[in-house]
Every structure is written in C-alpha cells, then in structure tokens.
C-alpha cells in the first residue's frame, strides 16, 4: 500500500490543507492524526496521513502558572520522523516551508496570542540568545533529516499554495496516488494550532 505522510510544519497552512484540500482527494484514504485512527484501516487505496504534531512544536506551556517555554524543536522533528519511519518505513513525505521572516512573524503572533510576553528581540535573534533558536528555522536541516530516513519527498512552499493552488493540489494528488480532486473551497483564514491544548 502506498503511504504518504504530510509533515504538517507549524505555520504553513497545514490546517487549511487538512480541512479544505485533502478531503477532496478521491481514491485516497485520509487520516488526520488529531482525530480518530479509523481512517488508517478503512479502504484499499493509498493512505495520506496528515499530522501537524509530526513537525513538533516550538514551545510548550509548563508550570503552575502555565508559562511558555521553548522546546528543542529540531530534535522533536527528528525524533518524530524516526518514529514514523519505524511504523511506515516506505512512506513518502510531503513538507511545506515558508520564508524565514514570514515564519518568524507568524510564530511571534501566535506566541503572543498564547500568552507570551517577551519582546520580538527576545523572541528571536540571529545570535541565538533568544526564545526561538535560529537552528530551529533551518529548513535545509529538516529536509536533510527527511532524506536521511525516506526516499521520496514532495517539498512545497506556502507561496505555491497562495499563487498556484490548483497546480499544487494536482501535484500533491499525483504524489499521494489519488485519481481526482473534488471541488475545493477557499476555506477562509486559519486561526492556527494551539500548541498547548
């Protein structure tokens, strides 16, 4: 069985793809791993697993007062992909990326929404003396981790989704082994993943 794992990185339209695009891939069994796992066992066609959690989270809420604390986001990414490899050793991987500055802005906005209180300079600095590590934003490192564990990678950008959505959907459909796509709506604005549900 063909298995494709969509590594839903933070802030690259994962929720939009899960809600508005992937459900319209015909002949593909979709399992969004924040729901039940029934989808993993239904149907005979290709399986598309989409889980934002595989990409890891840049911070967690800890302690009695629930302060936000950074994680080792890159190590979490590496560990979770190794676990995927153990379960689905021949899976193909999809990964979306976003320009660094846009990603930092979006992450900082989400950080503030979740109760973060440090200023932007304390949130991110190229010197690395900040809440978010520059190391965590090295997308080339994330790609290399995937390629070290899997043979097939489909890499797309958030810009691809914005500028050429139909073309991107067709390429994703082909990569996942689907046969056709139903009508896809615009979906509106995403509220983002709460890293601390």
BELNOR-V472483 format. One record per pair of residues at least 4 apart in sequence whose ideal C-beta (glycine too) atoms are under 6 Angstrom apart, sorted by the first residue. I is the first residue (numbers start at 1). J is the second residue. Records with the same first field share a line. If there is no record, write none. Layout:
# BELNOR-V472483
I=J ; J
This chain:
# BELNOR-V472483
2=46 ; 177
3=47 ; 88 ; 91
4=48 ; 92 ; 176
5=49 ; 84 ; 91 ; 93
6=50 ; 94
7=54 ; 55 ; 93 ; 95
8=14 ; 50 ; 51 ; 52 ; 55
9=55 ; 96
11=103 ; 106 ; 107
12=96 ; 98 ; 158
13=17 ; 158 ; 161
14=52
15=190
16=20 ; 187 ; 190
17=21 ; 22
18=22 ; 32 ; 50
20=184 ; 185 ; 187
21=169 ; 184
22=30 ; 50
24=181 ; 182 ; 184
25=173 ; 178 ; 181
26=179 ; 180
27=45 ; 178 ; 179
28=45 ; 46 ; 48 ; 176 ; 178
29=39 ; 42 ; 43 ; 45 ; 47
30=48
31=39 ; 40 ; 49
32=50
33=51
46=176 ; 177
48=176
52=193
54=80
56=73 ; 76 ; 77
57=195
58=73
59=68 ; 70 ; 71 ; 195
60=69 ; 71
61=66 ; 68 ; 196
62=69
63=67
68=116
70=131
71=76
73=136
74=135 ; 136
77=142
78=145
81=145 ; 149
84=88
85=89 ; 149
92=152
93=146 ; 150 ; 153
94=154
95=155
96=156
97=139 ; 157
98=102 ; 103 ; 158
100=137
104=124
108=120 ; 123
110=192
111=116
112=116
118=122 ; 123
122=130
123=131 ; 132
124=130 ; 132
125=129 ; 130
126=134
128=133 ; 134
146=150 ; 153
154=175
156=160 ; 168
159=163
160=164 ; 168
161=165 ; 168
164=168
169=181
173=178 ; 181
